[in-house]
């Protein structure tokens, strides 16, 4: 690929402002741009590694519910399509450590996240019951999800990409068909 190609990964992007590194549009892109990241382990957007910036922009452009958990603290970033799945925890989830944000379910999903972060495992689960706190009430929620490692330029796992779907309504129809 020629060096002057817009798709070249060998040249540094020209950025007028650090928040311009987040290129997507939408509510979560706007929130990510103005969030006080300096209060978190991620630091200012201008200091983020390119792989985090690329991953965040890809996640924000994705029309499937997804979130990124970054670093050992698993700081959470997510897209607009993920908001309805948060059960009223939005917008306080942004930047929050995933084990704290999802404390009610961490005993069920934490080991999968650790497998991704520590061993680079890719996880896929279908129709799994993971109770979640929604509007202050613990609810039975069925999920289909994938956890994938996000690797830095040296190949080390730096974060986790989560793609997920709430399949509770589908499971309710399945259960209703068994009872009839």
C-alpha positions in Angstrom: 0.0 0.0 0.0 1.5 3.4 -0.9 2.5 5.5 2.0 0.2 8.3 1.0 -2.8 6.0 1.0 -5.5 7.0 3.5 -5.5 3.4 4.7 -1.8 3.4 5.5 -1.1 2.3 9.1 2.5 3.5 8.9 1.8 7.2 9.2 0.7 9.1 12.3 -2.8 10.6 12.1 -3.0 14.4 12.1 -5.1 15.4 15.1 -6.1 18.9 15.9 -7.5 18.0 19.3 -7.0 14.8 21.4 -10.8 14.3 21.4 -10.7 14.2 17.6 -9.1 10.8 18.0 -12.7 9.5 18.7 -14.1 9.9 15.2 -17.5 8.3 15.5 -20.8 10.1 16.1 -23.6 9.3 18.5 -24.3 9.6 22.2 -21.5 7.3 23.4 -18.9 8.9 21.1 -19.9 12.3 22.6 -19.7 10.9 26.2 -16.3 9.3 25.6 -14.9 12.5 24.2 -15.9 14.6 27.3 -15.4 11.9 30.0 -12.8 12.8 32.7 -10.5 9.9 31.6 -7.6 11.5 33.6 -9.3 10.2 36.7 -9.1 6.6 35.5 -6.3 4.2 34.7 -6.7 5.0 31.0 -5.5 8.6 31.3 -6.3 11.3 28.7 -7.5 10.3 25.3 -4.3 11.9 23.8 -2.3 9.4 25.7 -4.2 6.3 24.7 -2.4 3.7 22.7 -3.4 3.6 19.0 -4.8 0.1 19.4 -7.3 1.4 22.1 -8.3 4.4 19.9 -8.8 2.1 16.9 -10.8 -0.4 18.9 -13.0 2.3 20.5 -13.7 3.8 17.1 -14.6 0.4 15.6 -16.8 -0.4 18.6 -18.6 2.9 18.4 -19.3 2.4 14.6 -20.6 -1.1 15.2 -24.4 -1.5 15.2 -24.2 -4.6 17.4 -24.2 -4.1 21.2 -20.6 -4.1 22.3 -18.3 -3.0 25.0 -14.5 -2.8 25.6 -12.9 -3.6 28.9 -9.5 -2.1 28.9 -6.4 -2.8 31.1 -6.1 -4.8 34.3 -8.9 -2.7 35.9 -11.1 -3.5 33.0 -12.3 0.1 32.5 -15.5 -0.1 30.5 -16.3 1.8 27.2 -19.4 0.9 25.2 -21.5 1.9 22.2 -25.0 3.2 21.7 -26.5 -0.2 21.0 -25.2 -1.5 24.3 -27.1 1.3 26.3 -30.5 -0.6 26.4 -28.8 -3.7 27.8 -27.4 -1.8 30.9 -30.7 -1.9 32.8 -30.5 1.7 34.0 -26.8 1.6 34.8 -26.0 3.9 32.0 -24.3 6.4 32.0 -22.4 5.5 35.2 -20.9 2.4 33.6 -18.6 4.5 31.4 -15.1 4.3 32.7 -16.1 2.1 35.6 -14.3 -1.2 36.4 -16.3 -4.1 35.0 -16.0 -6.2 38.2 -17.5 -3.3 40.2 -20.1 -2.4 37.5 -21.4 -6.0 37.2 -20.8 -7.2 40.7 -24.0 -9.1 40.8 -22.9 -11.3 37.9 -19.1 -11.3 38.3 -19.0 -14.7 40.0 -20.5 -16.2 36.8 -18.6 -14.3 34.1 -15.4 -13.1 35.8 -13.5 -16.3 35.1 -14.2 -16.0 31.3 -12.9 -12.4 31.3 -9.8 -13.5 33.2 -9.3 -16.3 30.7 -9.2 -13.7 27.9 -7.0 -11.3 29.7 -4.5 -13.8 31.1 -4.4 -16.5 28.4 -5.8 -14.7 25.3 -8.7 -17.1 25.1 -11.7 -16.4 22.9 -15.0 -17.2 24.5 -18.4 -17.7 23.0 -21.5 -18.6 25.0 -25.1 -19.0 23.9 -28.3 -18.6 25.9 -26.5 -18.4 29.3 -28.4 -17.3 32.4 -26.6 -14.3 33.9 -28.7 -12.4 36.4 -28.3 -8.7 36.2 -29.4 -5.7 38.3 -31.9 -3.7 36.3 -33.6 -0.7 37.7 -32.5 -1.8 41.1 -34.0 -5.3 40.8 -32.0 -8.5 40.2 -33.5 -10.1 37.0 -32.9 -13.4 35.3 -31.3 -12.4 31.9 -30.2 -14.8 29.2 -27.3 -13.8 27.1 -25.5 -14.9 24.0 -22.0 -13.3 24.0 -18.5 -13.4 22.7 -15.4 -12.2 24.5 -12.3 -11.6 22.3 -8.8 -10.4 23.2 -7.6 -7.0 22.0 -3.9 -7.2 21.5 -1.4 -4.4 21.6 1.3 -4.1 18.9 3.6 -6.5 20.8 0.8 -9.2 20.8 0.0 -8.9 24.5 -3.6 -8.8 25.6 -4.5 -5.3 26.6 -8.3 -5.5 26.6 -11.4 -7.5 25.9 -14.0 -6.9 23.2 -17.5 -8.0 24.2 -20.2 -8.5 21.7 -23.5 -9.5 23.3 -27.2 -9.9 22.9 -30.0 -10.2 25.5 -31.9 -13.3 24.4 -34.3 -13.4 27.4 -37.5 -12.8 25.3 -36.4 -15.6 22.9 -35.8 -18.0 25.8 -39.1 -17.1 27.4 -40.9 -18.2 24.1 -38.9 -21.5 24.2 -39.8 -22.1 27.8 -43.5 -21.3 27.1 -43.5 -23.8 24.3 -42.2 -26.5 26.6 -44.9 -25.8 29.2 -47.8 -25.9 26.7 
